[in-house]
Structures are given as structure tokens and as C-alpha cells.
Amino acid sequence: MKFPGRRKLKHYFPVSQPKLTLPSYEVRPELDTYIVGLDQTIVDVIANVSDEFLEKYGIGKGLSNLVEHGKADLIYQELVGSNAISDHFAGGTIGNTVHNYSVLADDKSVLLGVMSANIQLGSPAYHYLCHTSSKVDMNHLQGVAGDIGRGITMITPDGERTFVIDPGDMDELTAAYIPTDIISKAAAIVVSAYPLRATDQPIQQAMVKMLSDAKAADVPVVMSLGTKHLVEEHRELIQQTLAQYVNVLAMNELEAEALTGFSDPLLAAEAALDYVDMVLLTAGPEGLYLCGYTDSSAKRETTNPIKSGALADYNEFEFSRPMQKKDCQQPVKVYSHIDPYLGGPERIKNTNGAGDGALAAILHDIAANHFHRQTLPLSSKHEQPYLAYSSFAQICKYANRVSYAILVQNAPRLSKGLPEKEDSLEESYWDR
């Protein structure tokens, strides 16, 4: 293509060279590095209401209320009519995680779930798509006649938050929409424990098929726990699922206590390693812990100050890289901890999604390891079948930094990646 007039360069476009192939936004299993997530697709709606509004609809203040679709739609329409809605956010812990992964990695991911077959302006499905990265491949979603889920957070003048959950058709995902070829070539798959409570709903069997396909192909399985109450109600089923399918477990300190019975994060993480190969435990103002296994022959001692807590000298080998226990001839448990980035934000704008951000960072590191192994299989980085590319300590720094980026914004999803270079991620910063 030539431009008229005199130019210093003959062409702005190299017309003599072969045309480049247009980028594909649909995942190509044989060519791409990607992760796959399965979620109950839901939109979070934030609204300011009065106590009288809650009383009018019989909504329990300060509680999480499961409401049938017709009533939830009346509530939503009145909120729209009175301009009470301040924000719409695409939600779902796995939807958040997959979106954040694609933003951090600037690369593809796949989301499995349901989506309204007919999308109208302003509908939950419309807002979900508007707030999801274009790098997330949604071509494998199952179309449904109704709406996706809707979670309405209603804030009264005293600051109390009340939740109305309208599941819509979010649990209608069937096993027929789990693409085995996409699962088997993924760098990792990620699910949450929420579908386990959807008894007699199609999504539960869809998730079991996804877990089975991943296990058959030896694809790392990552699971995020839902809430403390979910774990308490379905503890035995969750433990069975972890032991049978899961490699990496992500949870906060309350969920960890509900799962293991230990309130101390280190002891809870140690107990969770009986089920899985690696544990991410976010502990609010205490920071986060990353624990797992490495082989005795591959362990590396830290140069950071040695820490002791419920376990003595627990971070001694935090410069080691994570491995699956089955790949270790002599497995050694490794623990790493990091305090909140920069001491935590001066003002936390939003805690919703911080754990999802940390999990996305871990998935990015696992995917980087997968890409590097596919590209340079003879590299010394792959003398052992490592689960991730970086050390426990380095992954902690990355996860911690991503969590901070969520805490200082209103939305639960990243809108941009991290800076390419940042003093605070360098060793020199932490030596000050």
C-alpha cells in the first residue's frame, strides 16, 4: 500500500513481503499456551438502597439472600428505574481469575460456562462481556435461553451490605460443552468449589468431566475455595475432590480453618498439603503464604532472613521451585511467606477479587513454565518436572503485587497489566 506525495521511506507497509497471518482470538490447542477456567457466569451489581426498600421485598439485611428469578428481576428493574445502581462488574471467582490471567500474560485463555443466547443492551450478559478481556476465548460457552447469574449488592445508609443472588441459568452448563481437546492441551485448568454445591444441577457433572479430562492428560488442576460457609457445608466432598483431582489449592485463612480445623495459616497449609501439591493461602493484613513440595535434590536455601512461626525455620528452602509430590523421589515441604506489598494500601478501595488476582499470578507462572518447556525442552530449567517457572519466594512477590493492584481500585478485575520493570519486584528493594 503506497501513500501519495513524497516520503522518506518508500512504503509505510512492506508490500513486497508476504502478508502476515491475522491473529486468531480462538485458542488453537496445538499452537497456543493457555489456561481453561469453568465458572458460574454471574454479574455483580452494586446499588444504594434504603432500609424500606429491603423491607418492601422481604430481604434479610446483612445476609446473602437466594431469590427466585422473577422477584430478583423486579428488584433489579426498580433499581434501574430509580438510578440506584452505581456499578456493574463481571463477577465469578474463576471469571475474574481467567480475565486477570489474560491481562497479566497478554495471552489467551478459555472460559467455560453459560451465556445468554440473545443478548440485549443493559442485560447481565451484556455487562459480563463488556468487562471481560478480549483475550478470553468465549467461543466454547453454552448458549441458554435465560439470563446468566446476577448478584446484587445493596448498600444501606449505615454501610451495611446485603446480597441478593439470582442464579438465572448459570448452573445449566452440561458435560457436552466440555471440550476434551482444549482441556488436554492446556497449561492448567482452574475451577472453584462453588459448583460442588449445585446438587442435581448439570454444572456439577460438567465440572467432574473437566477434572477427569485434565487428570487423564496430566494437566495441572487448580481449585479456589468459595466461602467459609461453603466449605463447612460440603467439607467432606471438597476434601475428596481435592485428593482425587487437584494439584493447587487457593483459599483464605477462614476457608483454610474450615477445611483443616487449624486457625494458624502455616498449620492449615501443612494440613492441606496432604490433599494437594501446592497451597496459596491469603491471610489479609498478614500477607500471603505459598507452600508446596520440591525434591530433596532440587531444594535451594533462601538468602532471606529465616522465619519461624508455628513451624520452625519454615522458609529455609523458599528459593526452591514447586513440584508435584508424585514427581519427587524424596519430597520436601517448602513454605514461603510475604507481607503485604508496600505494607498494604493506605486506603483499601475493594477487597473483592484480591485473592483471584493472586491466583492469576500463579497461573501465569505455571503457564510460563509450560511455554518454556514446550519451546526449550532441553533447557536446564527442566532438569526436573517442575510445576512452575519461578521459585516459591518469587511467585509470592508476584502474587502479592497483583493483589495490591486489585485492592487500590474499585473493580474486582484488572484493567491493565503490571509495569514491565518495577523496583519493588527486584531483590534490591527487599534488601533495603
Summary of the structure (lengths in Angstrom):
residues: 432
radius of gyration: 22.8
end to end distance: 54.6
largest distance: 76.0
contacts: 1443
relative contact order: 0.11
helix: 37%
strand: 19%
